[in-house]
Amino acid sequence: MVVIVGAVSVFLSTSAKPNNILLAAIENTDAVSLPKKTKLKAMCTTRWVERHDSIITFRELFPYIVNALDIIEEDFDRDVSTKAVSFSSSIKRSDFLVNLEIVANLFSYTKDLSIRLQSPKQDLSSAFSHFKEVIQIFEAKRNNCDEEFSIYFKNASEVASKIGEEIKIPRLCGRQTNRNNIKTSNPEDWFRITIYIPFIDHFITELNSRFNDRFKDIIPLEGLIPANNNKYKTEEILKAALMYDEDIPANSHLEIQAELELWKTKWANTENPKPQTAVETLVHSTAERSFSSLRRLKNYMRSSMTEDRLNGLAVLHIQYT
Protein backbone atom coordinates (compact mmCIF):
# COMPACT_ATOMS: atom_id res chain seq x y z
CA MET A 1 0.00 0.00 0.00
CA VAL A 2 2.78 2.44 0.91
CA VAL A 3 4.59 1.73 -2.36
CA ILE A 4 1.43 2.46 -4.36
CA VAL A 5 0.79 5.70 -2.45
CA GLY A 6 4.35 6.83 -3.12
CA ALA A 7 4.20 5.97 -6.83
CA VAL A 8 0.86 7.71 -7.38
CA SER A 9 2.01 10.77 -5.43
CA VAL A 10 5.12 11.09 -7.59
CA PHE A 11 3.10 10.56 -10.78
CA LEU A 12 0.61 13.33 -9.96
CA SER A 13 2.97 15.84 -8.36
CA THR A 14 6.26 15.84 -10.28
CA SER A 15 4.82 16.69 -13.70
CA ALA A 16 2.92 19.91 -14.41
CA LYS A 17 0.16 18.40 -16.53
CA PRO A 18 -1.03 15.67 -14.09
CA ASN A 19 -0.76 18.15 -11.24
CA ASN A 20 -2.95 20.67 -13.07
CA ILE A 21 -5.50 17.94 -13.80
CA LEU A 22 -5.63 17.09 -10.07
CA LEU A 23 -6.07 20.76 -9.16
CA ALA A 24 -8.88 21.08 -11.71
CA ALA A 25 -10.59 17.99 -10.28
CA ILE A 26 -10.49 19.58 -6.82
CA GLU A 27 -11.77 22.96 -7.99
CA ASN A 28 -14.59 21.53 -10.12
CA THR A 29 -16.02 19.39 -7.34
CA ASP A 30 -19.52 19.88 -5.95
CA ALA A 31 -18.39 19.46 -2.35
CA VAL A 32 -19.41 22.12 0.15
CA SER A 33 -15.90 22.55 1.57
CA LEU A 34 -12.71 22.07 -0.41
CA PRO A 35 -9.73 20.25 1.13
CA LYS A 36 -7.06 22.46 2.66
CA LYS A 37 -4.27 20.54 0.95
CA THR A 38 -4.32 20.43 -2.82
CA LYS A 39 -0.97 18.83 -3.64
CA LEU A 40 0.28 15.32 -2.94
CA LYS A 41 3.56 14.78 -1.15
CA ALA A 42 6.11 12.23 -2.25
CA MET A 43 7.19 9.54 0.19
CA CYS A 44 10.39 10.62 1.95
CA THR A 45 12.88 7.81 2.64
CA THR A 46 14.37 9.40 5.77
CA ARG A 47 11.81 11.64 7.49
CA TRP A 48 8.88 9.81 9.04
CA VAL A 49 6.94 13.06 9.45
CA GLU A 50 6.82 13.42 5.67
CA ARG A 51 5.54 9.84 5.36
CA HIS A 52 2.73 10.64 7.79
CA ASP A 53 1.78 13.74 5.81
CA SER A 54 1.93 11.87 2.51
CA ILE A 55 -0.46 9.10 3.58
CA ILE A 56 -2.88 11.41 5.43
CA THR A 57 -2.98 13.83 2.47
CA PHE A 58 -3.52 10.94 0.05
CA ARG A 59 -6.55 9.80 2.06
CA GLU A 60 -8.04 13.32 2.09
CA LEU A 61 -7.61 13.75 -1.66
CA PHE A 62 -8.51 10.19 -2.63
CA PRO A 63 -11.77 10.92 -4.54
CA TYR A 64 -10.05 13.69 -6.51
CA ILE A 65 -7.10 11.41 -7.26
CA VAL A 66 -9.45 8.83 -8.77
CA ASN A 67 -11.11 11.50 -10.94
CA ALA A 68 -7.74 12.82 -12.08
CA LEU A 69 -6.50 9.34 -13.02
CA ASP A 70 -9.71 8.69 -14.97
CA ILE A 71 -9.08 11.85 -17.01
CA ILE A 72 -5.42 10.99 -17.60
CA GLU A 73 -6.41 7.52 -18.86
CA GLU A 74 -7.75 9.23 -21.99
CA ASP A 75 -4.47 11.05 -22.61
CA PHE A 76 -2.97 10.74 -26.10
CA ASP A 77 0.42 9.73 -24.62
CA ARG A 78 0.35 5.95 -24.45
CA ASP A 79 2.89 5.61 -21.62
CA VAL A 80 1.11 8.16 -19.43
CA SER A 81 -2.34 6.64 -20.02
CA THR A 82 -0.99 3.13 -19.30
CA LYS A 83 0.42 4.26 -15.97
CA ALA A 84 -2.85 5.99 -15.10
CA VAL A 85 -4.83 2.82 -15.84
CA SER A 86 -2.48 0.74 -13.69
CA PHE A 87 -2.57 3.19 -10.77
CA SER A 88 -6.35 3.57 -10.98
CA SER A 89 -6.83 -0.19 -10.86
CA SER A 90 -4.49 -0.53 -7.87
CA ILE A 91 -6.05 2.16 -5.68
CA LYS A 92 -9.62 0.92 -6.32
CA ARG A 93 -8.92 -2.50 -4.84
CA SER A 94 -10.69 -3.39 -1.61
CA ASP A 95 -7.54 -4.27 0.31
CA PHE A 96 -5.96 -0.92 -0.66
CA LEU A 97 -8.98 1.07 0.50
CA VAL A 98 -9.11 -0.71 3.86
CA ASN A 99 -5.36 -0.45 4.36
CA LEU A 100 -5.37 3.25 3.53
CA GLU A 101 -8.14 3.95 6.04
CA ILE A 102 -6.38 2.00 8.82
CA VAL A 103 -2.89 3.42 8.24
CA ALA A 104 -4.06 7.03 7.86
CA ASN A 105 -6.07 6.88 11.09
CA LEU A 106 -3.30 5.26 13.14
CA PHE A 107 -0.63 7.54 11.67
CA SER A 108 -2.62 10.56 12.81
CA TYR A 109 -1.82 9.52 16.41
CA THR A 110 1.92 9.01 15.85
CA LYS A 111 2.56 12.10 13.71
CA ASP A 112 3.11 14.38 16.70
CA LEU A 113 5.45 11.78 18.22
CA SER A 114 7.57 11.78 15.04
CA ILE A 115 7.66 15.58 15.03
CA ARG A 116 8.99 15.65 18.59
CA LEU A 117 11.63 13.00 17.92
CA GLN A 118 12.86 14.75 14.75
CA SER A 119 12.80 18.28 16.11
CA PRO A 120 16.15 20.07 16.69
CA LYS A 121 15.59 20.15 20.46
CA GLN A 122 14.63 16.46 20.68
CA ASP A 123 12.75 16.67 23.97
CA LEU A 124 12.90 12.96 24.84
CA SER A 125 11.04 13.23 28.14
CA SER A 126 7.96 14.84 26.56
CA ALA A 127 8.22 12.41 23.64
CA PHE A 128 8.29 9.49 26.08
CA SER A 129 5.22 10.77 27.93
CA HIS A 130 3.45 11.23 24.60
CA PHE A 131 4.50 7.70 23.62
CA LYS A 132 2.76 6.29 26.70
CA GLU A 133 -0.41 8.13 25.73
CA VAL A 134 -0.23 6.74 22.19
CA ILE A 135 0.34 3.21 23.48
CA GLN A 136 -2.62 3.55 25.82
CA ILE A 137 -4.86 4.60 22.92
CA PHE A 138 -3.58 1.80 20.66
CA GLU A 139 -4.09 -0.84 23.34
CA ALA A 140 -7.64 0.41 23.85
CA LYS A 141 -8.22 0.17 20.10
CA ARG A 142 -6.79 -3.35 20.13
CA ASN A 143 -9.02 -4.47 23.00
CA ASN A 144 -12.09 -2.96 21.30
CA CYS A 145 -11.04 -4.04 17.81
CA ASP A 146 -14.57 -4.99 16.75
CA GLU A 147 -16.03 -1.55 17.41
CA GLU A 148 -12.97 0.40 16.25
CA PHE A 149 -12.57 -1.46 12.98
CA SER A 150 -16.29 -1.20 12.30
CA ILE A 151 -15.84 2.58 12.03
CA TYR A 152 -12.85 2.24 9.70
CA PHE A 153 -14.66 -0.31 7.55
CA LYS A 154 -17.70 1.95 7.28
CA ASN A 155 -15.52 4.87 6.15
CA ALA A 156 -13.75 2.68 3.58
CA SER A 157 -17.11 1.42 2.29
CA GLU A 158 -18.39 4.98 1.85
CA VAL A 159 -15.26 5.92 -0.11
CA ALA A 160 -15.65 2.80 -2.26
CA SER A 161 -19.29 3.63 -3.02
CA LYS A 162 -18.31 7.15 -4.16
CA ILE A 163 -16.00 5.71 -6.82
CA GLY A 164 -18.43 2.97 -7.84
CA GLU A 165 -16.70 0.09 -6.05
CA GLU A 166 -17.64 -2.33 -3.28
CA ILE A 167 -15.54 -3.71 -0.43
CA LYS A 168 -15.31 -7.45 -0.93
CA ILE A 169 -13.05 -10.31 0.01
CA PRO A 170 -10.21 -10.88 -2.48
CA ARG A 171 -10.27 -14.04 -4.56
CA LEU A 172 -8.81 -16.90 -2.52
CA CYS A 173 -7.97 -20.51 -3.17
CA GLY A 174 -9.78 -23.35 -1.45
CA ARG A 175 -7.07 -23.96 1.11
CA GLN A 176 -4.05 -21.71 1.70
CA THR A 177 -0.76 -23.26 2.81
CA ASN A 178 1.26 -20.11 3.59
CA ARG A 179 -1.48 -18.07 5.30
CA ASN A 180 -4.17 -18.64 7.87
CA ASN A 181 -7.40 -20.07 6.50
CA ILE A 182 -10.12 -17.74 7.79
CA LYS A 183 -13.56 -19.28 7.63
CA THR A 184 -15.79 -16.27 7.08
CA SER A 185 -17.75 -14.80 4.20
CA ASN A 186 -18.20 -11.38 5.82
CA PRO A 187 -15.77 -8.80 4.36
CA GLU A 188 -15.65 -6.80 7.60
CA ASP A 189 -14.64 -9.84 9.67
CA TRP A 190 -12.13 -10.95 7.03
CA PHE A 191 -10.31 -7.60 6.83
CA ARG A 192 -10.39 -7.17 10.61
CA ILE A 193 -8.69 -10.55 11.17
CA THR A 194 -6.23 -10.38 8.29
CA ILE A 195 -5.25 -6.68 8.25
CA TYR A 196 -6.36 -4.60 11.23
CA ILE A 197 -5.41 -6.86 14.15
CA PRO A 198 -1.96 -7.91 12.81
CA PHE A 199 -1.12 -4.32 11.87
CA ILE A 200 -2.01 -2.74 15.20
CA ASP A 201 -0.25 -5.59 17.07
CA HIS A 202 2.87 -4.96 15.00
CA PHE A 203 2.56 -1.21 15.61
CA ILE A 204 2.37 -1.67 19.39
CA THR A 205 5.28 -4.13 19.40
CA GLU A 206 7.53 -1.82 17.38
CA LEU A 207 6.78 1.18 19.59
CA ASN A 208 7.48 -0.82 22.74
CA SER A 209 10.77 -2.09 21.31
CA ARG A 210 11.95 1.48 20.64
CA PHE A 211 10.72 2.98 23.90
CA ASN A 212 11.72 0.19 26.25
CA ASP A 213 12.74 0.31 29.93
CA ARG A 214 16.35 1.17 29.01
CA PHE A 215 15.14 4.27 27.18
CA LYS A 216 13.25 5.30 30.30
CA ASP A 217 16.34 4.80 32.49
CA ILE A 218 18.64 7.03 30.40
CA ILE A 219 16.23 9.97 30.12
CA PRO A 220 17.77 11.68 33.21
CA LEU A 221 20.87 12.34 31.06
CA GLU A 222 18.85 15.30 29.78
CA GLY A 223 19.89 16.92 33.04
CA LEU A 224 23.34 17.52 31.53
CA ILE A 225 21.75 20.12 29.24
CA PRO A 226 21.95 23.45 31.11
CA ALA A 227 18.32 24.33 30.30
CA ASN A 228 17.28 21.22 32.31
CA ASN A 229 19.63 22.00 35.19
CA ASN A 230 17.00 21.68 37.92
CA LYS A 231 14.88 19.02 36.25
CA TYR A 232 16.80 15.98 37.59
CA LYS A 233 18.78 15.27 40.72
CA THR A 234 22.50 14.49 40.61
CA GLU A 235 21.84 10.92 41.78
CA GLU A 236 19.43 10.29 38.89
CA ILE A 237 21.90 11.61 36.31
CA LEU A 238 24.74 9.58 37.84
CA LYS A 239 22.67 6.40 37.77
CA ALA A 240 21.84 6.94 34.10
CA ALA A 241 25.47 7.76 33.25
CA LEU A 242 26.73 4.56 34.88
CA MET A 243 24.78 2.56 32.31
CA TYR A 244 27.60 3.59 29.96
CA ASP A 245 30.31 2.71 32.47
CA GLU A 246 32.41 0.97 29.81
CA ASP A 247 32.65 4.19 27.78
CA ILE A 248 33.49 6.43 30.73
CA PRO A 249 37.20 6.89 31.56
CA ALA A 250 38.53 4.99 34.55
CA ASN A 251 37.42 7.55 37.15
CA SER A 252 35.79 6.72 40.43
CA HIS A 253 32.10 7.34 40.97
CA LEU A 254 32.99 10.08 43.44
CA GLU A 255 34.92 11.98 40.77
CA ILE A 256 32.04 11.68 38.30
CA GLN A 257 29.58 12.86 40.94
CA ALA A 258 31.83 15.81 41.76
CA GLU A 259 32.03 16.79 38.07
CA LEU A 260 28.23 16.64 37.81
CA GLU A 261 27.77 18.88 40.82
CA LEU A 262 30.37 21.35 39.52
CA TRP A 263 28.60 21.40 36.15
CA LYS A 264 25.20 22.03 37.73
CA THR A 265 26.62 24.75 39.99
CA LYS A 266 28.32 26.47 37.04
CA TRP A 267 25.06 26.86 35.15
CA ALA A 268 23.04 27.69 38.27
CA ASN A 269 25.23 30.79 38.71
CA THR A 270 24.99 31.77 35.03
CA GLU A 271 22.48 34.45 34.07
CA ASN A 272 23.13 34.28 30.33
CA PRO A 273 20.76 32.30 28.09
CA LYS A 274 21.43 28.62 28.73
CA PRO A 275 21.91 26.07 25.92
CA GLN A 276 18.67 24.32 25.04
CA THR A 277 20.06 21.26 23.24
CA ALA A 278 22.96 18.85 23.53
CA VAL A 279 24.58 20.31 20.39
CA GLU A 280 24.52 23.81 21.87
CA THR A 281 25.95 22.43 25.12
CA LEU A 282 28.97 20.90 23.37
CA VAL A 283 30.16 24.40 22.48
CA HIS A 284 30.79 25.00 26.19
CA SER A 285 32.62 21.69 26.68
CA THR A 286 36.31 21.10 26.00
CA ALA A 287 38.22 17.87 25.51
CA GLU A 288 41.52 17.02 27.14
CA ARG A 289 44.58 18.15 25.20
CA SER A 290 46.47 15.38 23.47
CA PHE A 291 49.59 15.19 21.35
CA SER A 292 48.86 15.15 17.65
CA SER A 293 49.83 11.94 15.89
CA LEU A 294 49.37 13.61 12.54
CA ARG A 295 52.23 16.00 13.32
CA ARG A 296 54.55 13.04 13.74
CA LEU A 297 53.32 11.21 10.64
CA LYS A 298 53.03 13.96 8.06
CA ASN A 299 56.22 15.97 8.36
CA TYR A 300 58.10 17.88 5.66
CA MET A 301 59.74 14.66 4.41
CA ARG A 302 56.32 13.01 3.82
CA SER A 303 54.40 16.03 2.56
CA SER A 304 53.74 14.49 -0.86
CA MET A 305 52.44 11.07 0.20
CA THR A 306 48.96 9.97 -0.84
CA GLU A 307 45.92 9.68 1.37
CA ASP A 308 46.01 5.86 1.34
CA ARG A 309 49.57 5.82 2.68
CA LEU A 310 48.70 8.40 5.35
CA ASN A 311 45.72 6.33 6.48
CA GLY A 312 47.88 3.20 6.63
CA LEU A 313 50.53 4.92 8.72
CA ALA A 314 47.85 6.29 11.03
CA VAL A 315 46.40 2.82 11.60
CA LEU A 316 49.84 1.39 12.31
CA HIS A 317 50.59 4.21 14.73
CA ILE A 318 47.31 3.72 16.59
CA GLN A 319 47.85 -0.02 16.96
CA TYR A 320 51.45 0.48 18.04
CA THR A 321 50.59 3.01 20.70
C-alpha positions as CSV (number, residue, x, y, z in Angstrom):
1,M,0.0,0.0,0.0
2,V,2.8,2.4,0.9
3,V,4.6,1.7,-2.4
4,I,1.4,2.5,-4.4
5,V,0.8,5.7,-2.5
6,G,4.3,6.8,-3.1
7,A,4.2,6.0,-6.8
8,V,0.9,7.7,-7.4
9,S,2.0,10.8,-5.4
10,V,5.1,11.1,-7.6
11,F,3.1,10.6,-10.8
12,L,0.6,13.3,-10.0
13,S,3.0,15.8,-8.4
14,T,6.3,15.8,-10.3
15,S,4.8,16.7,-13.7
16,A,2.9,19.9,-14.4
17,K,0.2,18.4,-16.5
18,P,-1.0,15.7,-14.1
19,N,-0.8,18.1,-11.2
20,N,-2.9,20.7,-13.1
21,I,-5.5,17.9,-13.8
22,L,-5.6,17.1,-10.1
23,L,-6.1,20.8,-9.2
24,A,-8.9,21.1,-11.7
25,A,-10.6,18.0,-10.3
26,I,-10.5,19.6,-6.8
27,E,-11.8,23.0,-8.0
28,N,-14.6,21.5,-10.1
29,T,-16.0,19.4,-7.3
30,D,-19.5,19.9,-6.0
31,A,-18.4,19.5,-2.3
32,V,-19.4,22.1,0.1
33,S,-15.9,22.6,1.6
34,L,-12.7,22.1,-0.4
35,P,-9.7,20.3,1.1
36,K,-7.1,22.5,2.7
37,K,-4.3,20.5,1.0
38,T,-4.3,20.4,-2.8
39,K,-1.0,18.8,-3.6
40,L,0.3,15.3,-2.9
41,K,3.6,14.8,-1.1
42,A,6.1,12.2,-2.3
43,M,7.2,9.5,0.2
44,C,10.4,10.6,1.9
45,T,12.9,7.8,2.6
46,T,14.4,9.4,5.8
47,R,11.8,11.6,7.5
48,W,8.9,9.8,9.0
49,V,6.9,13.1,9.4
50,E,6.8,13.4,5.7
51,R,5.5,9.8,5.4
52,H,2.7,10.6,7.8
53,D,1.8,13.7,5.8
54,S,1.9,11.9,2.5
55,I,-0.5,9.1,3.6
56,I,-2.9,11.4,5.4
57,T,-3.0,13.8,2.5
58,F,-3.5,10.9,0.0
59,R,-6.6,9.8,2.1
60,E,-8.0,13.3,2.1
61,L,-7.6,13.8,-1.7
62,F,-8.5,10.2,-2.6
63,P,-11.8,10.9,-4.5
64,Y,-10.1,13.7,-6.5
65,I,-7.1,11.4,-7.3
66,V,-9.5,8.8,-8.8
67,N,-11.1,11.5,-10.9
68,A,-7.7,12.8,-12.1
69,L,-6.5,9.3,-13.0
70,D,-9.7,8.7,-15.0
71,I,-9.1,11.8,-17.0
72,I,-5.4,11.0,-17.6
73,E,-6.4,7.5,-18.9
74,E,-7.7,9.2,-22.0
75,D,-4.5,11.0,-22.6
76,F,-3.0,10.7,-26.1
77,D,0.4,9.7,-24.6
78,R,0.3,6.0,-24.4
79,D,2.9,5.6,-21.6
80,V,1.1,8.2,-19.4
81,S,-2.3,6.6,-20.0
82,T,-1.0,3.1,-19.3
83,K,0.4,4.3,-16.0
84,A,-2.9,6.0,-15.1
85,V,-4.8,2.8,-15.8
86,S,-2.5,0.7,-13.7
87,F,-2.6,3.2,-10.8
88,S,-6.3,3.6,-11.0
89,S,-6.8,-0.2,-10.9
90,S,-4.5,-0.5,-7.9
91,I,-6.1,2.2,-5.7
92,K,-9.6,0.9,-6.3
93,R,-8.9,-2.5,-4.8
94,S,-10.7,-3.4,-1.6
95,D,-7.5,-4.3,0.3
96,F,-6.0,-0.9,-0.7
97,L,-9.0,1.1,0.5
98,V,-9.1,-0.7,3.9
99,N,-5.4,-0.4,4.4
100,L,-5.4,3.3,3.5
101,E,-8.1,4.0,6.0
102,I,-6.4,2.0,8.8
103,V,-2.9,3.4,8.2
104,A,-4.1,7.0,7.9
105,N,-6.1,6.9,11.1
106,L,-3.3,5.3,13.1
107,F,-0.6,7.5,11.7
108,S,-2.6,10.6,12.8
109,Y,-1.8,9.5,16.4
110,T,1.9,9.0,15.8
111,K,2.6,12.1,13.7
112,D,3.1,14.4,16.7
113,L,5.5,11.8,18.2
114,S,7.6,11.8,15.0
115,I,7.7,15.6,15.0
116,R,9.0,15.7,18.6
117,L,11.6,13.0,17.9
118,Q,12.9,14.7,14.7
119,S,12.8,18.3,16.1
120,P,16.1,20.1,16.7
121,K,15.6,20.2,20.5
122,Q,14.6,16.5,20.7
123,D,12.7,16.7,24.0
124,L,12.9,13.0,24.8
125,S,11.0,13.2,28.1
126,S,8.0,14.8,26.6
127,A,8.2,12.4,23.6
128,F,8.3,9.5,26.1
129,S,5.2,10.8,27.9
130,H,3.5,11.2,24.6
131,F,4.5,7.7,23.6
132,K,2.8,6.3,26.7
133,E,-0.4,8.1,25.7
134,V,-0.2,6.7,22.2
135,I,0.3,3.2,23.5
136,Q,-2.6,3.5,25.8
137,I,-4.9,4.6,22.9
138,F,-3.6,1.8,20.7
139,E,-4.1,-0.8,23.3
140,A,-7.6,0.4,23.9
141,K,-8.2,0.2,20.1
142,R,-6.8,-3.4,20.1
143,N,-9.0,-4.5,23.0
144,N,-12.1,-3.0,21.3
145,C,-11.0,-4.0,17.8
146,D,-14.6,-5.0,16.8
147,E,-16.0,-1.5,17.4
148,E,-13.0,0.4,16.2
149,F,-12.6,-1.5,13.0
150,S,-16.3,-1.2,12.3
151,I,-15.8,2.6,12.0
152,Y,-12.8,2.2,9.7
153,F,-14.7,-0.3,7.6
154,K,-17.7,2.0,7.3
155,N,-15.5,4.9,6.1
156,A,-13.8,2.7,3.6
157,S,-17.1,1.4,2.3
158,E,-18.4,5.0,1.8
159,V,-15.3,5.9,-0.1
160,A,-15.6,2.8,-2.3
161,S,-19.3,3.6,-3.0
162,K,-18.3,7.1,-4.2
163,I,-16.0,5.7,-6.8
164,G,-18.4,3.0,-7.8
165,E,-16.7,0.1,-6.0
166,E,-17.6,-2.3,-3.3
167,I,-15.5,-3.7,-0.4
168,K,-15.3,-7.4,-0.9
169,I,-13.0,-10.3,0.0
170,P,-10.2,-10.9,-2.5
171,R,-10.3,-14.0,-4.6
172,L,-8.8,-16.9,-2.5
173,C,-8.0,-20.5,-3.2
174,G,-9.8,-23.4,-1.5
175,R,-7.1,-24.0,1.1
176,Q,-4.0,-21.7,1.7
177,T,-0.8,-23.3,2.8
178,N,1.3,-20.1,3.6
179,R,-1.5,-18.1,5.3
180,N,-4.2,-18.6,7.9
181,N,-7.4,-20.1,6.5
182,I,-10.1,-17.7,7.8
183,K,-13.6,-19.3,7.6
184,T,-15.8,-16.3,7.1
185,S,-17.8,-14.8,4.2
186,N,-18.2,-11.4,5.8
187,P,-15.8,-8.8,4.4
188,E,-15.7,-6.8,7.6
189,D,-14.6,-9.8,9.7
190,W,-12.1,-10.9,7.0
191,F,-10.3,-7.6,6.8
192,R,-10.4,-7.2,10.6
193,I,-8.7,-10.5,11.2
194,T,-6.2,-10.4,8.3
195,I,-5.3,-6.7,8.3
196,Y,-6.4,-4.6,11.2
197,I,-5.4,-6.9,14.1
198,P,-2.0,-7.9,12.8
199,F,-1.1,-4.3,11.9
200,I,-2.0,-2.7,15.2
201,D,-0.3,-5.6,17.1
202,H,2.9,-5.0,15.0
203,F,2.6,-1.2,15.6
204,I,2.4,-1.7,19.4
205,T,5.3,-4.1,19.4
206,E,7.5,-1.8,17.4
207,L,6.8,1.2,19.6
208,N,7.5,-0.8,22.7
209,S,10.8,-2.1,21.3
210,R,12.0,1.5,20.6
211,F,10.7,3.0,23.9
212,N,11.7,0.2,26.3
213,D,12.7,0.3,29.9
214,R,16.3,1.2,29.0
215,F,15.1,4.3,27.2
216,K,13.2,5.3,30.3
217,D,16.3,4.8,32.5
218,I,18.6,7.0,30.4
219,I,16.2,10.0,30.1
220,P,17.8,11.7,33.2
221,L,20.9,12.3,31.1
222,E,18.9,15.3,29.8
223,G,19.9,16.9,33.0
224,L,23.3,17.5,31.5
225,I,21.8,20.1,29.2
226,P,21.9,23.5,31.1
227,A,18.3,24.3,30.3
228,N,17.3,21.2,32.3
229,N,19.6,22.0,35.2
230,N,17.0,21.7,37.9
231,K,14.9,19.0,36.3
232,Y,16.8,16.0,37.6
233,K,18.8,15.3,40.7
234,T,22.5,14.5,40.6
235,E,21.8,10.9,41.8
236,E,19.4,10.3,38.9
237,I,21.9,11.6,36.3
238,L,24.7,9.6,37.8
239,K,22.7,6.4,37.8
240,A,21.8,6.9,34.1
241,A,25.5,7.8,33.2
242,L,26.7,4.6,34.9
243,M,24.8,2.6,32.3
244,Y,27.6,3.6,30.0
245,D,30.3,2.7,32.5
246,E,32.4,1.0,29.8
247,D,32.6,4.2,27.8
248,I,33.5,6.4,30.7
249,P,37.2,6.9,31.6
250,A,38.5,5.0,34.6
251,N,37.4,7.5,37.1
252,S,35.8,6.7,40.4
253,H,32.1,7.3,41.0
254,L,33.0,10.1,43.4
255,E,34.9,12.0,40.8
256,I,32.0,11.7,38.3
257,Q,29.6,12.9,40.9
258,A,31.8,15.8,41.8
259,E,32.0,16.8,38.1
260,L,28.2,16.6,37.8
261,E,27.8,18.9,40.8
262,L,30.4,21.3,39.5
263,W,28.6,21.4,36.1
264,K,25.2,22.0,37.7
265,T,26.6,24.8,40.0
266,K,28.3,26.5,37.0
267,W,25.1,26.9,35.1
268,A,23.0,27.7,38.3
269,N,25.2,30.8,38.7
270,T,25.0,31.8,35.0
271,E,22.5,34.5,34.1
272,N,23.1,34.3,30.3
273,P,20.8,32.3,28.1
274,K,21.4,28.6,28.7
275,P,21.9,26.1,25.9
276,Q,18.7,24.3,25.0
277,T,20.1,21.3,23.2
278,A,23.0,18.8,23.5
279,V,24.6,20.3,20.4
280,E,24.5,23.8,21.9
281,T,25.9,22.4,25.1
282,L,29.0,20.9,23.4
283,V,30.2,24.4,22.5
284,H,30.8,25.0,26.2
285,S,32.6,21.7,26.7
286,T,36.3,21.1,26.0
287,A,38.2,17.9,25.5
288,E,41.5,17.0,27.1
289,R,44.6,18.2,25.2
290,S,46.5,15.4,23.5
291,F,49.6,15.2,21.4
292,S,48.9,15.2,17.6
293,S,49.8,11.9,15.9
294,L,49.4,13.6,12.5
295,R,52.2,16.0,13.3
296,R,54.5,13.0,13.7
297,L,53.3,11.2,10.6
298,K,53.0,14.0,8.1
299,N,56.2,16.0,8.4
300,Y,58.1,17.9,5.7
301,M,59.7,14.7,4.4
302,R,56.3,13.0,3.8
303,S,54.4,16.0,2.6
304,S,53.7,14.5,-0.9
305,M,52.4,11.1,0.2
306,T,49.0,10.0,-0.8
307,E,45.9,9.7,1.4
308,D,46.0,5.9,1.3
309,R,49.6,5.8,2.7
310,L,48.7,8.4,5.3
311,N,45.7,6.3,6.5
312,G,47.9,3.2,6.6
313,L,50.5,4.9,8.7
314,A,47.8,6.3,11.0
315,V,46.4,2.8,11.6
316,L,49.8,1.4,12.3
317,H,50.6,4.2,14.7
318,I,47.3,3.7,16.6
319,Q,47.8,0.0,17.0
320,Y,51.4,0.5,18.0
321,T,50.6,3.0,20.7
